[in-house]
Amino acid sequence: MPMPRGQEVARPTLLRATEEEDRALLDTLLASGSVRERHDRIDEQLAELVRCLCPHDALAGRRLERAVAEFTDGAELSHYGIWAWYPWSGRLVHVLPREEFRRVRTDRNRGKIAVAEQQRLLARRIGVVGLSVGNSAALTCAMEGVAGSFRLADFDTLGLSNLNRLRAGVHDLGLPKTVLCARQMYEIDPYLDIELWDDGLTEDTVDAFFGAADRPLDLVIEECDTPWVKTATREHARRHGVPVLMDTNDRGLLDVERFDLEPDRPLFHGRGGDLTAEEVRRLAPADALAYLLRICDESRLSPAMKDALGLIGHTLSSWPQLASGVMLGGALVTDAARRILLGAPVPSGRYYADLEELVGPIDAERVLSGAAR
């Protein structure tokens, strides 16, 4: 079992100390000097586990120790569970076995997500296309346990201007956004199954992204800027009967297209007209921008976004996006994904969680006058 190395490694190596081959690899790894931090809190995780399984019993002290010993059947704790090796950070982390790990990690979901529902969610597979805004959605889904398998697609690398809205650091600059997102997700749950599509979606790969019959996607989150990809993703989602969610990072807009329930539903709620992805690919730049504005419903954009449109390429380099809007979008998409995957009624449509309406608009003149004082 080779140890992965290199800047773009995105998956941890899982080692079981009860297996002779894995023990030898652990010994080799520890002797190599590659381990910057050996993090072992398995005793605390086991204590949390038995408390989760016995919430009616306030276990503490000797009673807690006996409960842990009984649960592990007296096994040596250093051999219990798995050791996750994260080569990009040099951390070797001791965690519970998969089912027990997930039982504890999602324990505070109980009361809002039942145990059986959580198990159903973790058996699902989500595709995320576009990992700037999509990074927040993917991470929030991973944190909440909405899906246990993911496909991440993006052709871009992390740039400094991305750090106004992506949870990353300056040491991540230049890293493929797929790798960045996968690493962050694996640090939440080392048992996830994540496939990376580092070239984004192309004409040759988009159908494969939706998967073979034995590994289909259950839901797609689309968060890219390229008109062809947005359209092609929906064409294939409709063909495969996969629901599509999108957050536009403006006015808290959540877009829902239930191609799983409506196989003949027009793309973008009909706002794109009858244009196919191939026709969209051939659009001139000005026509492609007009198409984007049409499918996003330009009339309902926020005043700030409308003002920004005429400034792009003059005083603005690209679309304005804020971390607060991106994080809100990740929450909205995750909540909708959970509802859909559990069979709750979530009709196709566009839904707004617009803080400008709910809280009130910012009075720019008043803010500026206050700053001047």
DATA-V595499 format. One record per residue. D_FIRST is the distance of its C-alpha to the first C-alpha in Angstrom with 2 decimals. Layout:
[[D_FIRST] [D_FIRST]]
This chain:
[[0.00] [3.84] [6.62] [9.29] [12.63] [16.13] [19.20] [18.52] [15.18] [16.38] [13.78] [12.57] [9.23] [10.32] [9.80] [12.21] [14.02] [15.47] [12.41] [12.17] [8.46] [8.35] [11.63] [10.57] [8.16] [11.26] [13.55] [12.02] [12.15] [15.67] [16.82] [15.88] [18.66] [16.74] [17.56] [21.03] [21.61] [20.40] [22.06] [22.68] [25.44] [24.24] [27.71] [29.44] [27.29] [28.12] [31.74] [31.75] [30.24] [32.93] [35.58] [34.41] [34.66] [38.07] [39.84] [43.20] [42.59] [42.76] [40.24] [40.46] [40.62] [40.38] [40.36] [37.24] [35.52] [36.56] [35.34] [31.85] [31.81] [33.06] [30.48] [27.51] [29.33] [29.23] [25.45] [24.26] [23.66] [20.81] [18.83] [20.18] [18.42] [15.20] [14.36] [13.90] [12.81] [15.07] [14.51] [17.84] [19.83] [18.04] [18.39] [16.46] [18.26] [18.78] [19.88] [21.19] [19.51] [19.92] [23.39] [24.80] [23.51] [25.20] [28.26] [28.87] [27.95] [30.39] [32.95] [35.49] [35.49] [37.31] [40.93] [40.13] [37.14] [37.20] [34.16] [34.37] [34.74] [31.70] [29.60] [31.12] [30.38] [26.69] [26.42] [27.83] [26.49] [28.30] [28.42] [29.60] [31.26] [32.22] [30.55] [33.46] [35.45] [32.55] [30.33] [32.65] [32.66] [28.88] [28.53] [31.46] [30.14] [26.82] [28.86] [31.19] [28.58] [30.17] [27.32] [23.68] [22.56] [23.69] [24.08] [25.11] [27.17] [28.76] [29.23] [30.45] [29.26] [30.54] [33.93] [36.19] [38.58] [35.88] [35.84] [39.09] [37.31] [33.50] [31.88] [30.17] [30.99] [32.11] [28.74] [27.40] [29.97] [28.73] [25.55] [25.27] [26.78] [24.05] [21.41] [23.89] [24.59] [21.03] [20.21] [23.44] [22.77] [19.30] [21.02] [23.44] [21.08] [17.27] [17.34] [19.04] [18.08] [19.16] [19.54] [20.92] [23.81] [24.29] [27.33] [29.12] [30.86] [32.57] [34.75] [31.90] [29.32] [31.46] [31.69] [27.96] [27.60] [29.56] [27.09] [27.31] [29.29] [26.34] [24.98] [28.25] [29.13] [31.47] [32.93] [32.98] [33.88] [35.40] [36.06] [36.34] [39.45] [39.43] [42.11] [40.50] [37.17] [39.12] [41.14] [38.48] [36.29] [39.27] [40.20] [36.84] [36.82] [40.26] [39.25] [36.30] [38.29] [36.16] [37.93] [37.80] [38.34] [39.33] [40.56] [42.81] [42.82] [46.63] [48.93] [46.04] [45.97] [43.61] [43.69] [42.88] [42.85] [42.43] [41.64] [40.26] [43.84] [45.83] [44.51] [47.49] [47.45] [48.29] [45.69] [46.30] [49.04] [50.99] [51.22] [49.54] [52.16] [51.20] [49.10] [45.96] [42.79] [43.75] [47.19] [45.79] [43.66] [46.92] [48.81] [50.29] [49.00] [52.12] [51.88] [48.18] [49.11] [51.96] [49.63] [47.26] [50.27] [51.60] [48.48] [48.18] [51.92] [53.41] [56.41] [54.32] [52.39] [53.09] [55.95] [53.60] [51.38] [54.49] [55.81] [52.52] [52.48] [55.30] [53.85] [50.49] [50.66] [53.62] [53.02] [49.66] [46.54] [45.03] [45.21] [45.64] [43.05] [42.89] [40.13] [42.36] [42.70] [39.00] [38.18] [40.99] [39.65] [36.18] [37.95] [40.22] [37.52] [35.32] [38.36] [39.38] [35.90] [35.82] [39.31] [38.62] [35.41] [37.33] [40.26] [42.74] [45.46] [44.58] [46.92] [46.39] [48.14] [48.12] [48.26] [49.18] [48.43] [50.61] [51.29] [54.15] [55.88] [54.73] [55.35] [57.51] [57.33] [57.12] [60.51] [59.56] [63.07] [63.24] [59.84] [60.93] [64.31] [62.71] [60.40] [63.46] [65.22]]
